[in-house]
Amino acid sequence: MDIESTFAGLTKVEPLEIKTSRELTVAVMGAGSRGNEYPAYGKLFPGTVRVVAVADIDAARRNHMGDEWGIPPERRFGDYHELLDAGKDGKLADIMLVSLPDDLHYEPAMEAMRQGYDVLLEKPMAQTEQQCLDLLERQRETGVMVAVGHVLRYSPYFRALKKALDSGLVGNVVSIQHQEPVMYAHMAHSFVRGNWHDGNATTPMIVAKSCHDLDILKWLVGKHCVRVSAEGSLSLFRAENAPPGATARCTDGCPHEKTCPYSAIDIYDRKRWFLYVFDLKKDCPSEAILEKLRTTDYGRCVYRMDNNQPDHIVATLLFEGGVTASFTMDAFTPWGGRRTRVMGTMGYIEGDSKTFTLYRFDTGKSYTWSFTPPQGENYKESGHAGGDLALIRDFLKAVDTRDFSLLSSSIEASVESHVMGFACERSRLRAVKGQDQPGCLDR
Ligand SMILES: NC(=O)c1ccc[n+]([C@@H]2O[C@H](COP(=O)([O-])OP(=O)(O)OC[C@H]3O[C@@H](n4cnc5c(N)ncnc54)[C@H](O)[C@@H]3O)[C@@H](O)[C@H]2O)c1
């Protein structure tokens, strides 16, 4: 193999823009953060996709999307059931985007498939392993196209890493170490105070957050996973760790407010992070933020929440052919992204989700991959290292041409990583209870 030219070929990144044979239409269930992310493609590349119906129980979000896309009042719905009811006598659009909270994925996705929509289903697919398998069965029965929001598969970085492994640049993959650094404030925001604080009401952390990572590992290895085991717990964000005198809310004059790294005033007001949850802009007045902190869970003491998601997980995964992977989800990091090391028989790759370096054992040479989007390529505007817009690009192409092979995160391809996640959680809970048997996947 010519290593130089094979490696150089990895820098060829697919342009974000495609032309579709007609403007595809989408009905959006859940006009929140994700519900706006994918249709943005149609704003960047007019004529490709248009939102023609929306359901959101939040009137401001519903009307914001409605006004942005010129949706008539009779196509703006409150609860998602209303949108499904309106489609009973004929679909309202080509595509249904299910970007509702985790506990509202299964039923609307099942019904949307029954009504004949092609579906873009946010991860996690559903709340139990059985529901995920039901969704797969429904897709097979109906023959519609279903993509799961495993956006990392579409990012130029992970695409290049996958190509590097598939083209044998490290020889045979023997083992992988993969870390998901969640970032301390993101953990507090989403998994202690925010929507995903209760793994029973949504999905366990390893599914809710790390299904992306289990999916990437399975995809990179390219083999079925046969055994998993996991450990992990909630170590910090518990009532007994609250410093003496901590108040119920950071806005109640807490004596630790100025020094606590999890202070809501610091995270939301001084740093201005995550303001999208309040539909506020970075330059809004402090009072608008403080009002939210006084009235929503986002202002509560991080040690006094009703949370149960673990803040650290270690999992081991065994794939067919003896390939192993270790995975860690770590809340306590200064940055997010991913860190990955791949050990192969002929080389080693180390990457940080922006760049990666290949070290060859035979020549001692190393090669570094990085990606700077060409001017005007819009990759910069796409979340998840370019994955968000690249996913919708491929999905639209697949829907337009009815070519299922264009879809990397089809429901068929995505279901296994969810099954792996639920198996890891069973293993972790057994370990917590002292019944530490490795969790086997039946197949
Ligand atoms: N692919 C990814 O990387 C990724 C990233 C973040 C979130 N997600 C997933 O996407 C989904 C949406 O997350 P989000 O961050 O956009 O949440 P969000 O809270 O911003 O949006 C969800 C929207 O659903 C609406 N809603 C709730 N109940 C409803 C109902 N009964 N009928 C109609 N609308 C209703 C809410 O008002 C809200 O506007 C979640 O399942 C989440 O786990 C995926």
The ligand as an SDF file (V2000), in Angstrom:
LIG
                    3D

 44 48  0  0  0  0  0  0  0  0999 V2000
  -28.1020   13.8640   17.7200 N   0  0  0  0  0  0  0  0  0  0  0  0
  -27.6070   14.5500   18.7160 C   0  0  0  0  0  0  0  0  0  0  0  0
  -26.4130   14.7070   18.8190 O   0  0  0  0  0  0  0  0  0  0  0  0
  -28.5080   15.1650   19.7580 C   0  0  0  0  0  0  0  0  0  0  0  0
  -28.0540   16.2570   20.5020 C   0  0  0  0  0  0  0  0  0  0  0  0
  -28.9120   16.7970   21.4560 C   0  0  0  0  0  0  0  0  0  0  0  0
  -30.1590   16.2390   21.6560 C   0  0  0  0  0  0  0  0  0  0  0  0
  -30.5550   15.1470   20.9350 N   0  0  0  0  0  0  0  0  0  0  0  0
  -31.8710   14.5380   21.1490 C   0  0  0  0  0  0  0  0  0  0  0  0
  -32.8380   15.2760   20.4170 O   0  0  0  0  0  0  0  0  0  0  0  0
  -34.0850   15.2830   21.1170 C   0  0  0  0  0  0  0  0  0  0  0  0
  -34.5360   16.7140   21.2960 C   0  0  0  0  0  0  0  0  0  0  0  0
  -33.5910   17.3940   22.0940 O   0  0  0  0  0  0  0  0  0  0  0  0
  -33.5210   18.9900   22.1170 P   0  0  0  0  0  0  0  0  0  0  0  0
  -32.2400   19.3290   22.7680 O   0  0  0  0  0  0  0  0  0  0  0  0
  -33.8540   19.5460   20.8000 O   0  0  0  0  0  0  0  0  0  0  0  0
  -34.7020   19.2980   23.1530 O   0  0  0  0  0  0  0  0  0  0  0  0
  -35.5710   20.6110   23.2330 P   0  0  0  0  0  0  0  0  0  0  0  0
  -36.1590   20.6100   24.5950 O   0  0  0  0  0  0  0  0  0  0  0  0
  -34.7980   21.7970   22.7830 O   0  0  0  0  0  0  0  0  0  0  0  0
  -36.7280   20.3690   22.1510 O   0  0  0  0  0  0  0  0  0  0  0  0
  -37.7950   19.4760   22.3500 C   0  0  0  0  0  0  0  0  0  0  0  0
  -39.0810   20.2130   21.9730 C   0  0  0  0  0  0  0  0  0  0  0  0
  -40.1770   19.2960   22.0770 O   0  0  0  0  0  0  0  0  0  0  0  0
  -41.3120   20.0220   22.5460 C   0  0  0  0  0  0  0  0  0  0  0  0
  -42.3010   19.0940   23.1060 N   0  0  0  0  0  0  0  0  0  0  0  0
  -42.2760   18.4390   24.2890 C   0  0  0  0  0  0  0  0  0  0  0  0
  -43.3800   17.6690   24.4200 N   0  0  0  0  0  0  0  0  0  0  0  0
  -44.0980   17.8150   23.2910 C   0  0  0  0  0  0  0  0  0  0  0  0
  -45.3290   17.2720   22.8270 C   0  0  0  0  0  0  0  0  0  0  0  0
  -46.0430   16.4140   23.5750 N   0  0  0  0  0  0  0  0  0  0  0  0
  -45.7830   17.6410   21.6030 N   0  0  0  0  0  0  0  0  0  0  0  0
  -45.0910   18.5450   20.8460 C   0  0  0  0  0  0  0  0  0  0  0  0
  -43.9300   19.1030   21.2540 N   0  0  0  0  0  0  0  0  0  0  0  0
  -43.4440   18.7360   22.4480 C   0  0  0  0  0  0  0  0  0  0  0  0
  -40.7220   20.9760   23.5610 C   0  0  0  0  0  0  0  0  0  0  0  0
  -41.5860   22.0710   23.8180 O   0  0  0  0  0  0  0  0  0  0  0  0
  -39.4050   21.3770   22.9130 C   0  0  0  0  0  0  0  0  0  0  0  0
  -39.5120   22.5780   22.1710 O   0  0  0  0  0  0  0  0  0  0  0  0
  -33.8430   14.5590   22.4340 C   0  0  0  0  0  0  0  0  0  0  0  0
  -34.2900   13.2500   22.3510 O   0  0  0  0  0  0  0  0  0  0  0  0
  -32.3300   14.5770   22.5810 C   0  0  0  0  0  0  0  0  0  0  0  0
  -31.8180   13.4910   23.3190 O   0  0  0  0  0  0  0  0  0  0  0  0
  -29.7570   14.6230   19.9900 C   0  0  0  0  0  0  0  0  0  0  0  0
  1  2  1  0
  2  3  2  0
  2  4  1  0
  4  5  1  0
  4 44  2  0
  5  6  2  0
  6  7  1  0
  7  8  2  0
  8  9  1  0
  8 44  1  0
  9 10  1  0
  9 42  1  0
 10 11  1  0
 11 12  1  0
 11 40  1  0
 12 13  1  0
 13 14  1  0
 14 15  2  0
 14 16  1  0
 14 17  1  0
 17 18  1  0
 18 19  2  0
 18 20  1  0
 18 21  1  0
 21 22  1  0
 22 23  1  0
 23 24  1  0
 23 38  1  0
 24 25  1  0
 25 26  1  0
 25 36  1  0
 26 27  1  0
 26 35  1  0
 27 28  2  0
 28 29  1  0
 29 30  1  0
 29 35  2  0
 30 31  1  0
 30 32  2  0
 32 33  1  0
 33 34  2  0
 34 35  1  0
 36 37  1  0
 36 38  1  0
 38 39  1  0
 40 41  1  0
 40 42  1  0
 42 43  1  0
M  CHG  2   8   1  16  -1
M  END
$$$$
